Amino acid sequence: MAATHPETPEEIAVKTDFRANIWSVFQELYEDRWDSERWRIAIARFEAAHDPAVVQRFWVRAKLPSWNALEAQFRKGPPPFLRPGWKSPLLGRKVDLRWLDTGKFEPVKGNMDGWRTAKVLVIELWASWCRPCLAVFRDLSALAQTRPDIKVITFNSEGIFTNAPIDVTAVKAFIAARDDMNYPIYIDTHRVAVSSIFQPGQNLSIPLVFIITPKDGIVRWIGNPEEMAAPLEEALRAV
């Protein structure tokens, strides 16, 4: 294995300049805010300020594409759900939850019994390859085991972004090998959860939780499970 050499002061200067005067500036100037002349001037200044060989080393280390590809990336901007002020079209709306009873899923642990009579329903979507998903297993277990007024139901969808088929055996083996997944788990083999709530919600990231009050079907909150404590208590107060 090749040794990893520490960055030189020149490489640190290139990285700092790039982050401060290219990345941080132009990632906010997407679509109709794009300024081609400002981009051209910024690139010319950056290239003139640094040794080309040092810039090349930084480029390789940071795994950056060409300037043209970077410009296209910045022009396009982030997905809508990552933009400031974005709000899911499902938030605060009543949703049809009949897919929970009629959808075809592969059961792994627990069941959906009692979701209609629970004060709050927590639906989570996850995948085994998603490292942030792994970090919330234990919290979801604690919630499911200590809060009888909350029903937790989770759906595994390995191909959530690719529509690839799910290796059910592999997912079941993954779950069986863990001791921190003690709540209802289903494999979304027919993309029922994905098409019924994940895609309509348009927050295309995982792990993703939907906090819903079954009594009225209102979506009270959508987000990362690590941030759901306060919204969960707020939803409980609403019923």
Buried (B, 14 or more C-beta within 10 A) or exposed (E): EEEEEEBEEBBEBBBEBBEEBBBEBBEEBBEEEBEEEEBEEBBEEBEEEBEEEBBEBBBEBEEBEEBEEBBEBBBEBBEEBEEEEEEBEBBEEEBEBEBBEEBEBBEBBBEBEEBEEBBBBBBBBBBBEBEEBBEBBBBBBEBBEEBEEBBBBBBBBBBBEEEEEBBBEEBBEBBEEEEEBBBBBBBBBEBBBBEBBBEBBBBBBBBBBBBBBBBEBBBBBBBBBEEBEEBBEEBBEEB
